[in-house]
Amino acid sequence: MEIFNNSLVAFLIVLLGIFVFLKFCSWAKNFELSGGVKKIIYILTGIGLIVFNILYSMGNKAISGAGDYGMATIALVVSLVWAFIFAFVLMAETKAE
C-alpha cells in the first residue's frame, strides 16, 4: 500500500507501537508472579535469543533466494510475541514467598 511508504505514517505507527507497549507494561505491573516462573521465562528468553537468530537467518536466506517473506514474517511475529511475554514477566511484581 502506498500509505505505508509515507515517512510521517511510519513515524506515527512507531509512536503508536511505543504507546501500546508502555500501556501494556503499566498494566503488567498489577500482576504478581512467583520467582520460579520468572526464572523459567528468563532462561527461555536466553534460549529464545538463539532460536530467533536462527529464524532471522532463515528468513533472510528465503528473502534473498526466492523473495519469499513468509519465514521473515514468522520470525518477526514470534519475536514480538516473546518480547511482550518477557516484558510482562519483567514488569510483574514478584510474589513474596
C-alpha positions in Angstrom: 0.0 0.0 0.0 1.2 3.5 -0.8 0.2 5.0 2.5 2.9 2.9 4.4 5.6 4.5 2.2 4.9 7.9 3.7 7.5 8.6 6.4 5.0 10.5 8.6 2.7 7.5 8.7 5.6 5.2 9.5 6.7 7.6 12.3 3.1 7.6 13.7 2.9 3.8 13.6 6.2 3.7 15.6 4.8 6.1 18.2 1.6 4.1 18.4 3.6 0.9 19.0 5.6 2.6 21.8 2.4 3.9 23.4 0.8 0.4 23.3 3.9 -1.2 24.7 4.1 1.3 27.6 0.4 0.8 28.4 1.0 -3.0 28.3 3.9 -2.6 30.7 1.9 -0.4 33.1 -0.9 -3.0 33.0 1.5 -5.8 33.8 2.6 -4.1 37.0 -0.7 -5.0 38.6 0.1 -8.8 38.4 2.2 -11.0 40.7 4.3 -13.9 39.6 6.4 -16.3 41.6 10.2 -16.1 41.4 10.3 -19.6 39.8 8.1 -18.6 36.9 10.1 -15.5 36.3 13.4 -17.5 36.4 12.0 -20.0 33.8 10.9 -17.2 31.5 14.4 -15.6 31.8 16.1 -18.9 30.9 13.7 -19.4 28.0 14.5 -15.9 26.8 18.2 -16.7 26.7 17.4 -19.9 24.6 15.0 -17.8 22.5 17.8 -15.5 21.5 19.5 -18.3 19.7 16.3 -19.6 18.2 15.2 -16.1 17.0 18.6 -15.6 15.4 18.3 -18.8 13.5 14.8 -17.9 12.4 16.0 -14.4 11.2 18.9 -16.1 9.3 16.4 -18.5 7.6 14.1 -15.6 6.8 17.0 -13.6 5.3 18.0 -16.5 3.2 14.5 -17.0 1.9 14.2 -13.4 1.0 17.5 -13.2 -0.8 17.0 -16.6 -2.5 13.4 -16.7 -3.6 11.9 -13.3 -2.5 9.7 -15.1 0.0 8.9 -13.1 3.1 7.0 -15.9 4.8 9.8 -17.0 7.1 10.9 -13.5 7.9 7.3 -12.6 8.9 7.1 -15.7 11.1 10.4 -14.7 12.8 9.2 -11.1 13.3 5.8 -12.1 14.8 7.2 -14.8 17.1 9.9 -12.5 18.4 7.4 -9.7 19.0 5.1 -12.1 20.9 8.1 -13.2 23.0 9.1 -9.6 23.7 5.6 -9.0 25.1 5.8 -12.1 27.3 9.2 -11.1 28.5 8.0 -7.6 29.2 5.0 -8.9 31.2 7.2 -11.1 33.3 9.8 -8.4 33.8 7.2 -5.8 34.9 5.0 -8.1 37.1 5.8 -8.0 40.8 7.5 -10.9 42.4 5.3 -12.7 44.9 6.6 -12.8 48.5 7.1 -16.4 49.4 
